[in-house]
């Protein structure tokens, strides 16, 4: 009989201990903390990407 290995990791944002397995936001504890981290590291590239797509989302449905 084997025990399932459950890894516990500390959320990089709030340092809360969370299970790595069965956690869609790993290694974070929640969607909130994952969002905080994303803003941190992709702020610059996100802005650039948004500008590129700005024209597209503004014009909208050209198909009709
Ligand atoms: Zn957290």
PDB file of the backbone (N, CA, C, O) and the ligand in Angstrom, with CONECT records:
HET     ZN  A 101       1
ATOM      1  N   UNK A   1       0.837  -1.202   0.000  1.00  0.00           N
ATOM      2  CA  UNK A   1       0.000   0.000   0.000  1.00  0.00           C
ATOM      3  C   UNK A   1       0.882   1.266   0.000  1.00  0.00           C
ATOM      4  O   UNK A   1       1.757   1.438   0.848  1.00  0.00           O
ATOM      5  N   UNK A   2       0.624   2.114  -0.951  1.00  0.00           N
ATOM      6  CA  UNK A   2       1.439   3.328  -1.032  1.00  0.00           C
ATOM      7  C   UNK A   2       0.638   4.555  -0.656  1.00  0.00           C
ATOM      8  O   UNK A   2      -0.521   4.723  -1.033  1.00  0.00           O
ATOM      9  N   UNK A   3       1.280   5.369   0.074  1.00  0.00           N
ATOM     10  CA  UNK A   3       0.634   6.638   0.394  1.00  0.00           C
ATOM     11  C   UNK A   3       0.869   7.601  -0.756  1.00  0.00           C
ATOM     12  O   UNK A   3       1.965   7.656  -1.314  1.00  0.00           O
ATOM     13  N   UNK A   4      -0.133   8.337  -1.100  1.00  0.00           N
ATOM     14  CA  UNK A   4       0.035   9.336  -2.141  1.00  0.00           C
ATOM     15  C   UNK A   4       0.942  10.448  -1.632  1.00  0.00           C
ATOM     16  O   UNK A   4       0.775  10.962  -0.526  1.00  0.00           O
ATOM     17  N   UNK A   5       1.895  10.796  -2.466  1.00  0.00           N
ATOM     18  CA  UNK A   5       2.794  11.887  -2.066  1.00  0.00           C
ATOM     19  C   UNK A   5       2.069  13.204  -2.275  1.00  0.00           C
ATOM     20  O   UNK A   5       1.603  13.517  -3.370  1.00  0.00           O
ATOM     21  N   UNK A   6       1.992  13.940  -1.231  1.00  0.00           N
ATOM     22  CA  UNK A   6       1.394  15.266  -1.359  1.00  0.00           C
ATOM     23  C   UNK A   6       2.455  16.309  -1.038  1.00  0.00           C
ATOM     24  O   UNK A   6       2.971  16.387   0.077  1.00  0.00           O
ATOM     25  N   UNK A   7       2.751  17.082  -2.025  1.00  0.00           N
ATOM     26  CA  UNK A   7       3.764  18.106  -1.824  1.00  0.00           C
ATOM     27  C   UNK A   7       3.104  19.368  -1.301  1.00  0.00           C
ATOM     28  O   UNK A   7       2.078  19.816  -1.814  1.00  0.00           O
ATOM     29  N   UNK A   8       3.704  19.917  -0.290  1.00  0.00           N
ATOM     30  CA  UNK A   8       3.198  21.189   0.230  1.00  0.00           C
ATOM     31  C   UNK A   8       4.193  22.275  -0.132  1.00  0.00           C
ATOM     32  O   UNK A   8       5.386  22.171   0.152  1.00  0.00           O
ATOM     33  N   UNK A   9       3.683  23.309  -0.757  1.00  0.00           N
ATOM     34  CA  UNK A   9       4.559  24.405  -1.144  1.00  0.00           C
ATOM     35  C   UNK A   9       4.054  25.700  -0.523  1.00  0.00           C
ATOM     36  O   UNK A   9       2.868  25.850  -0.229  1.00  0.00           O
ATOM     37  N   UNK A  10       4.963  26.611  -0.336  1.00  0.00           N
ATOM     38  CA  UNK A  10       4.575  27.917   0.188  1.00  0.00           C
ATOM     39  C   UNK A  10       4.231  28.826  -0.979  1.00  0.00           C
ATOM     40  O   UNK A  10       5.009  28.970  -1.922  1.00  0.00           O
ATOM     41  N   UNK A  11       3.083  29.425  -0.905  1.00  0.00           N
ATOM     42  CA  UNK A  11       2.673  30.372  -1.932  1.00  0.00           C
ATOM     43  C   UNK A  11       3.718  31.485  -2.033  1.00  0.00           C
ATOM     44  O   UNK A  11       4.053  32.100  -1.020  1.00  0.00           O
ATOM     45  N   UNK A  12       4.236  31.752  -3.223  1.00  0.00           N
ATOM     46  CA  UNK A  12       5.286  32.771  -3.375  1.00  0.00           C
ATOM     47  C   UNK A  12       4.818  34.170  -2.995  1.00  0.00           C
ATOM     48  O   UNK A  12       5.634  35.043  -2.698  1.00  0.00           O
ATOM     49  N   UNK A  13       3.538  34.378  -3.003  1.00  0.00           N
ATOM     50  CA  UNK A  13       3.025  35.725  -2.739  1.00  0.00           C
ATOM     51  C   UNK A  13       2.727  35.927  -1.260  1.00  0.00           C
ATOM     52  O   UNK A  13       3.218  36.879  -0.653  1.00  0.00           O
ATOM     53  N   UNK A  14       1.925  35.037  -0.675  1.00  0.00           N
ATOM     54  CA  UNK A  14       1.507  35.267   0.707  1.00  0.00           C
ATOM     55  C   UNK A  14       2.113  34.266   1.676  1.00  0.00           C
ATOM     56  O   UNK A  14       1.861  34.331   2.879  1.00  0.00           O
ATOM     57  N   UNK A  15       2.917  33.334   1.152  1.00  0.00           N
ATOM     58  CA  UNK A  15       3.658  32.359   1.974  1.00  0.00           C
ATOM     59  C   UNK A  15       2.758  31.360   2.698  1.00  0.00           C
ATOM     60  O   UNK A  15       3.196  30.692   3.634  1.00  0.00           O
ATOM     61  N   UNK A  16       1.545  31.262   2.280  1.00  0.00           N
ATOM     62  CA  UNK A  16       0.649  30.276   2.862  1.00  0.00           C
ATOM     63  C   UNK A  16       1.025  28.899   2.335  1.00  0.00           C
ATOM     64  O   UNK A  16       1.386  28.759   1.166  1.00  0.00           O
ATOM     65  N   UNK A  17       0.943  27.882   3.188  1.00  0.00           N
ATOM     66  CA  UNK A  17       1.276  26.537   2.770  1.00  0.00           C
ATOM     67  C   UNK A  17       0.079  25.906   2.074  1.00  0.00           C
ATOM     68  O   UNK A  17      -1.013  25.812   2.634  1.00  0.00           O
ATOM     69  N   UNK A  18       0.313  25.479   0.845  1.00  0.00           N
ATOM     70  CA  UNK A  18      -0.767  24.886   0.070  1.00  0.00           C
ATOM     71  C   UNK A  18      -0.308  23.583  -0.567  1.00  0.00           C
ATOM     72  O   UNK A  18       0.883  23.389  -0.809  1.00  0.00           O
ATOM     73  N   UNK A  19      -1.229  22.715  -0.831  1.00  0.00           N
ATOM     74  CA  UNK A  19      -0.916  21.472  -1.516  1.00  0.00           C
ATOM     75  C   UNK A  19      -0.611  21.750  -2.977  1.00  0.00           C
ATOM     76  O   UNK A  19      -1.320  22.506  -3.642  1.00  0.00           O
ATOM     77  N   UNK A  20       0.459  21.127  -3.470  1.00  0.00           N
ATOM     78  CA  UNK A  20       0.825  21.338  -4.871  1.00  0.00           C
ATOM     79  C   UNK A  20      -0.105  20.553  -5.781  1.00  0.00           C
ATOM     80  O   UNK A  20      -0.527  21.034  -6.832  1.00  0.00           O
ATOM     81  N   UNK A  21      -0.412  19.342  -5.358  1.00  0.00           N
ATOM     82  CA  UNK A  21      -1.317  18.516  -6.143  1.00  0.00           C
ATOM     83  C   UNK A  21      -2.746  19.012  -5.972  1.00  0.00           C
ATOM     84  O   UNK A  21      -3.111  19.581  -4.942  1.00  0.00           O
ATOM     85  N   UNK A  22      -3.523  18.787  -6.986  1.00  0.00           N
ATOM     86  CA  UNK A  22      -4.933  19.142  -6.918  1.00  0.00           C
ATOM     87  C   UNK A  22      -5.134  20.635  -6.677  1.00  0.00           C
ATOM     88  O   UNK A  22      -6.105  21.054  -6.049  1.00  0.00           O
ATOM     89  N   UNK A  23      -4.208  21.413  -7.183  1.00  0.00           N
ATOM     90  CA  UNK A  23      -4.284  22.849  -6.970  1.00  0.00           C
ATOM     91  C   UNK A  23      -4.085  23.542  -8.317  1.00  0.00           C
ATOM     92  O   UNK A  23      -2.962  23.606  -8.818  1.00  0.00           O
ATOM     93  N   UNK A  24      -5.145  24.054  -8.896  1.00  0.00           N
ATOM     94  CA  UNK A  24      -5.047  24.645 -10.236  1.00  0.00           C
ATOM     95  C   UNK A  24      -4.198  25.908 -10.278  1.00  0.00           C
ATOM     96  O   UNK A  24      -3.778  26.339 -11.352  1.00  0.00           O
ATOM     97  N   UNK A  25      -3.948  26.493  -9.135  1.00  0.00           N
ATOM     98  CA  UNK A  25      -3.202  27.757  -9.118  1.00  0.00           C
ATOM     99  C   UNK A  25      -1.769  27.570  -8.662  1.00  0.00           C
ATOM    100  O   UNK A  25      -1.050  28.541  -8.424  1.00  0.00           O
ATOM    101  N   UNK A  26      -1.357  26.309  -8.541  1.00  0.00           N
ATOM    102  CA  UNK A  26      -0.013  26.055  -8.051  1.00  0.00           C
ATOM    103  C   UNK A  26       1.028  26.833  -8.842  1.00  0.00           C
ATOM    104  O   UNK A  26       0.835  27.055 -10.037  1.00  0.00           O
ATOM    105  N   UNK A  27       2.087  27.240  -8.241  1.00  0.00           N
ATOM    106  CA  UNK A  27       2.389  27.058  -6.820  1.00  0.00           C
ATOM    107  C   UNK A  27       1.733  28.091  -5.918  1.00  0.00           C
ATOM    108  O   UNK A  27       2.145  28.259  -4.771  1.00  0.00           O
ATOM    109  N   UNK A  28       0.751  28.763  -6.404  1.00  0.00           N
ATOM    110  CA  UNK A  28       0.100  29.773  -5.591  1.00  0.00           C
ATOM    111  C   UNK A  28      -1.057  29.159  -4.815  1.00  0.00           C
ATOM    112  O   UNK A  28      -1.470  28.033  -5.094  1.00  0.00           O
ATOM    113  N   UNK A  29      -1.578  29.898  -3.844  1.00  0.00           N
ATOM    114  CA  UNK A  29      -2.632  29.345  -3.008  1.00  0.00           C
ATOM    115  C   UNK A  29      -3.992  29.608  -3.625  1.00  0.00           C
ATOM    116  O   UNK A  29      -4.956  28.907  -3.317  1.00  0.00           O
ATOM    117  N   UNK A  30      -4.084  30.595  -4.480  1.00  0.00           N
ATOM    118  CA  UNK A  30      -5.390  30.964  -5.010  1.00  0.00           C
ATOM    119  C   UNK A  30      -5.224  31.774  -6.282  1.00  0.00           C
ATOM    120  O   UNK A  30      -4.118  32.169  -6.654  1.00  0.00           O
ATOM    121  N   UNK A  31      -6.331  32.007  -6.928  1.00  0.00           N
ATOM    122  CA  UNK A  31      -6.308  32.795  -8.148  1.00  0.00           C
ATOM    123  C   UNK A  31      -5.810  34.210  -7.870  1.00  0.00           C
ATOM    124  O   UNK A  31      -5.106  34.803  -8.686  1.00  0.00           O
ATOM    125  N   UNK A  32      -6.179  34.731  -6.730  1.00  0.00           N
ATOM    126  CA  UNK A  32      -5.757  36.081  -6.373  1.00  0.00           C
ATOM    127  C   UNK A  32      -4.249  36.213  -6.358  1.00  0.00           C
ATOM    128  O   UNK A  32      -3.697  37.147  -6.941  1.00  0.00           O
ATOM    129  N   UNK A  33      -3.575  35.273  -5.688  1.00  0.00           N
ATOM    130  CA  UNK A  33      -2.129  35.346  -5.591  1.00  0.00           C
ATOM    131  C   UNK A  33      -1.494  35.096  -6.951  1.00  0.00           C
ATOM    132  O   UNK A  33      -0.474  35.707  -7.269  1.00  0.00           O
ATOM    133  N   UNK A  34      -2.054  34.242  -7.737  1.00  0.00           N
ATOM    134  CA  UNK A  34      -1.504  33.995  -9.061  1.00  0.00           C
ATOM    135  C   UNK A  34      -1.589  35.266  -9.895  1.00  0.00           C
ATOM    136  O   UNK A  34      -0.652  35.593 -10.624  1.00  0.00           O
ATOM    137  N   UNK A  35      -2.682  35.972  -9.798  1.00  0.00           N
ATOM    138  CA  UNK A  35      -2.844  37.212 -10.526  1.00  0.00           C
ATOM    139  C   UNK A  35      -1.837  38.248 -10.106  1.00  0.00           C
ATOM    140  O   UNK A  35      -1.292  38.959 -10.949  1.00  0.00           O
ATOM    141  N   UNK A  36      -1.580  38.348  -8.825  1.00  0.00           N
ATOM    142  CA  UNK A  36      -0.603  39.315  -8.312  1.00  0.00           C
ATOM    143  C   UNK A  36       0.753  39.048  -8.928  1.00  0.00           C
ATOM    144  O   UNK A  36       1.440  39.976  -9.354  1.00  0.00           O
ATOM    145  N   UNK A  37       1.140  37.787  -8.980  1.00  0.00           N
ATOM    146  CA  UNK A  37       2.446  37.453  -9.520  1.00  0.00           C
ATOM    147  C   UNK A  37       2.507  37.728 -11.011  1.00  0.00           C
ATOM    148  O   UNK A  37       3.525  38.209 -11.510  1.00  0.00           O
ATOM    149  N   UNK A  38       1.463  37.437 -11.709  1.00  0.00           N
ATOM    150  CA  UNK A  38       1.447  37.672 -13.154  1.00  0.00           C
ATOM    151  C   UNK A  38       1.634  39.138 -13.468  1.00  0.00           C
ATOM    152  O   UNK A  38       2.372  39.493 -14.387  1.00  0.00           O
ATOM    153  N   UNK A  39       0.970  39.991 -12.709  1.00  0.00           N
ATOM    154  CA  UNK A  39       1.098  41.423 -12.920  1.00  0.00           C
ATOM    155  C   UNK A  39       2.552  41.832 -12.728  1.00  0.00           C
ATOM    156  O   UNK A  39       3.093  42.654 -13.468  1.00  0.00           O
ATOM    157  N   UNK A  40       3.174  41.228 -11.700  1.00  0.00           N
ATOM    158  CA  UNK A  40       4.566  41.555 -11.391  1.00  0.00           C
ATOM    159  C   UNK A  40       5.487  41.289 -12.572  1.00  0.00           C
ATOM    160  O   UNK A  40       6.208  42.180 -13.021  1.00  0.00           O
ATOM    161  N   UNK A  41       5.460  40.062 -13.068  1.00  0.00           N
ATOM    162  CA  UNK A  41       6.517  39.709 -14.018  1.00  0.00           C
ATOM    163  C   UNK A  41       6.161  39.977 -15.465  1.00  0.00           C
ATOM    164  O   UNK A  41       7.056  40.008 -16.310  1.00  0.00           O
ATOM    165  N   UNK A  42       4.907  40.169 -15.782  1.00  0.00           N
ATOM    166  CA  UNK A  42       4.581  40.357 -17.196  1.00  0.00           C
ATOM    167  C   UNK A  42       3.976  41.726 -17.460  1.00  0.00           C
ATOM    168  O   UNK A  42       3.305  41.930 -18.472  1.00  0.00           O
ATOM    169  N   UNK A  43       4.208  42.644 -16.568  1.00  0.00           N
ATOM    170  CA  UNK A  43       3.610  43.968 -16.715  1.00  0.00           C
ATOM    171  C   UNK A  43       4.004  44.591 -18.046  1.00  0.00           C
ATOM    172  O   UNK A  43       3.148  45.062 -18.795  1.00  0.00           O
ATOM    173  N   UNK A  44       5.290  44.592 -18.337  1.00  0.00           N
ATOM    174  CA  UNK A  44       5.769  45.242 -19.554  1.00  0.00           C
ATOM    175  C   UNK A  44       5.249  44.549 -20.814  1.00  0.00           C
ATOM    176  O   UNK A  44       4.690  45.194 -21.702  1.00  0.00           O
ATOM    177  N   UNK A  45       5.434  43.259 -20.880  1.00  0.00           N
ATOM    178  CA  UNK A  45       5.039  42.547 -22.090  1.00  0.00           C
ATOM    179  C   UNK A  45       3.521  42.560 -22.259  1.00  0.00           C
ATOM    180  O   UNK A  45       3.006  42.528 -23.377  1.00  0.00           O
ATOM    181  N   UNK A  46       2.818  42.607 -21.134  1.00  0.00           N
ATOM    182  CA  UNK A  46       1.359  42.640 -21.224  1.00  0.00           C
ATOM    183  C   UNK A  46       0.899  43.939 -21.879  1.00  0.00           C
ATOM    184  O   UNK A  46       0.003  43.934 -22.723  1.00  0.00           O
ATOM    185  N   UNK A  47       1.506  45.032 -21.490  1.00  0.00           N
ATOM    186  CA  UNK A  47       1.138  46.332 -22.045  1.00  0.00           C
ATOM    187  C   UNK A  47       1.380  46.358 -23.554  1.00  0.00           C
ATOM    188  O   UNK A  47       0.550  46.842 -24.322  1.00  0.00           O
ATOM    189  N   UNK A  48       2.529  45.829 -23.958  1.00  0.00           N
ATOM    190  CA  UNK A  48       2.873  45.793 -25.376  1.00  0.00           C
ATOM    191  C   UNK A  48       1.854  44.943 -26.141  1.00  0.00           C
ATOM    192  O   UNK A  48       1.372  45.332 -27.204  1.00  0.00           O
ATOM    193  N   UNK A  49       1.542  43.787 -25.581  1.00  0.00           N
ATOM    194  CA  UNK A  49       0.602  42.894 -26.249  1.00  0.00           C
ATOM    195  C   UNK A  49      -0.767  43.552 -26.362  1.00  0.00           C
ATOM    196  O   UNK A  49      -1.455  43.386 -27.369  1.00  0.00           O
ATOM    197  N   UNK A  50      -1.157  44.280 -25.357  1.00  0.00           N
ATOM    198  CA  UNK A  50      -2.459  44.912 -25.356  1.00  0.00           C
ATOM    199  C   UNK A  50      -2.529  45.985 -26.444  1.00  0.00           C
ATOM    200  O   UNK A  50      -3.541  46.113 -27.134  1.00  0.00           O
ATOM    201  N   UNK A  51      -1.475  46.733 -26.588  1.00  0.00           N
ATOM    202  CA  UNK A  51      -1.463  47.770 -27.606  1.00  0.00           C
ATOM    203  C   UNK A  51      -1.608  47.174 -29.007  1.00  0.00           C
ATOM    204  O   UNK A  51      -2.285  47.721 -29.876  1.00  0.00           O
ATOM    205  N   UNK A  52      -0.952  46.046 -29.186  1.00  0.00           N
ATOM    206  CA  UNK A  52      -1.009  45.409 -30.495  1.00  0.00           C
ATOM    207  C   UNK A  52      -2.418  44.954 -30.836  1.00  0.00           C
ATOM    208  O   UNK A  52      -2.840  44.972 -31.992  1.00  0.00           O
ATOM    209  N   UNK A  53      -3.136  44.544 -29.787  1.00  0.00           N
ATOM    210  CA  UNK A  53      -4.477  44.017 -30.030  1.00  0.00           C
ATOM    211  C   UNK A  53      -5.563  45.074 -29.875  1.00  0.00           C
ATOM    212  O   UNK A  53      -6.745  44.796 -30.078  1.00  0.00           O
ATOM    213  N   UNK A  54      -5.158  46.277 -29.516  1.00  0.00           N
ATOM    214  CA  UNK A  54      -6.125  47.317 -29.220  1.00  0.00           C
ATOM    215  C   UNK A  54      -6.990  47.629 -30.438  1.00  0.00           C
ATOM    216  O   UNK A  54      -8.210  47.747 -30.330  1.00  0.00           O
ATOM    217  N   UNK A  55      -6.362  47.758 -31.565  1.00  0.00           N
ATOM    218  CA  UNK A  55      -7.058  48.062 -32.799  1.00  0.00           C
ATOM    219  C   UNK A  55      -8.107  46.996 -33.111  1.00  0.00           C
ATOM    220  O   UNK A  55      -9.221  47.290 -33.544  1.00  0.00           O
ATOM    221  N   UNK A  56      -7.712  45.771 -32.878  1.00  0.00           N
ATOM    222  CA  UNK A  56      -8.567  44.638 -33.190  1.00  0.00           C
ATOM    223  C   UNK A  56      -9.839  44.632 -32.361  1.00  0.00           C
ATOM    224  O   UNK A  56     -10.937  44.461 -32.890  1.00  0.00           O
ATOM    225  N   UNK A  57      -9.680  44.821 -31.051  1.00  0.00           N
ATOM    226  CA  UNK A  57     -10.828  44.738 -30.164  1.00  0.00           C
ATOM    227  C   UNK A  57     -11.730  45.973 -30.326  1.00  0.00           C
ATOM    228  O   UNK A  57     -12.936  45.891 -30.094  1.00  0.00           O
ATOM    229  N   UNK A  58     -11.158  47.094 -30.715  1.00  0.00           N
ATOM    230  CA  UNK A  58     -11.941  48.303 -30.859  1.00  0.00           C
ATOM    231  C   UNK A  58     -12.827  48.280 -32.088  1.00  0.00           C
ATOM    232  O   UNK A  58     -13.988  48.688 -32.034  1.00  0.00           O
ATOM    233  N   UNK A  59     -12.283  47.804 -33.192  1.00  0.00           N
ATOM    234  CA  UNK A  59     -13.030  47.787 -34.447  1.00  0.00           C
ATOM    235  C   UNK A  59     -14.177  46.779 -34.402  1.00  0.00           C
ATOM    236  O   UNK A  59     -15.267  47.037 -34.912  1.00  0.00           O
ATOM    237  N   UNK A  60     -13.917  45.646 -33.793  1.00  0.00           N
ATOM    238  CA  UNK A  60     -14.974  44.669 -33.595  1.00  0.00           C
ATOM    239  C   UNK A  60     -15.368  43.917 -34.838  1.00  0.00           C
ATOM    240  O   UNK A  60     -14.518  43.493 -35.621  1.00  0.00           O
ATOM    241  N   UNK A  61     -16.661  43.754 -35.017  1.00  0.00           N
ATOM    242  CA  UNK A  61     -17.181  42.839 -36.028  1.00  0.00           C
ATOM    243  C   UNK A  61     -17.150  43.419 -37.445  1.00  0.00           C
ATOM    244  O   UNK A  61     -18.081  44.081 -37.903  1.00  0.00           O
ATOM    245  N   UNK A  62     -16.045  43.140 -38.099  1.00  0.00           N
ATOM    246  CA  UNK A  62     -15.932  43.591 -39.476  1.00  0.00           C
ATOM    247  C   UNK A  62     -16.511  42.571 -40.446  1.00  0.00           C
ATOM    248  O   UNK A  62     -16.693  42.846 -41.632  1.00  0.00           O
ATOM    249  N   UNK A  63     -16.791  41.412 -39.923  1.00  0.00           N
ATOM    250  CA  UNK A  63     -17.226  40.311 -40.783  1.00  0.00           C
ATOM    251  C   UNK A  63     -18.589  40.537 -41.378  1.00  0.00           C
ATOM    252  O   UNK A  63     -18.878  40.060 -42.476  1.00  0.00           O
ATOM    253  N   UNK A  64     -19.424  41.253 -40.678  1.00  0.00           N
ATOM    254  CA  UNK A  64     -20.781  41.388 -41.163  1.00  0.00           C
ATOM    255  C   UNK A  64     -20.975  42.503 -42.180  1.00  0.00           C
ATOM    256  O   UNK A  64     -22.088  42.711 -42.663  1.00  0.00           O
TER     257      UNK A  64
HETATM  258 ZN    ZN A 101      -1.136  33.100  -1.615  1.00  0.00          ZN
END
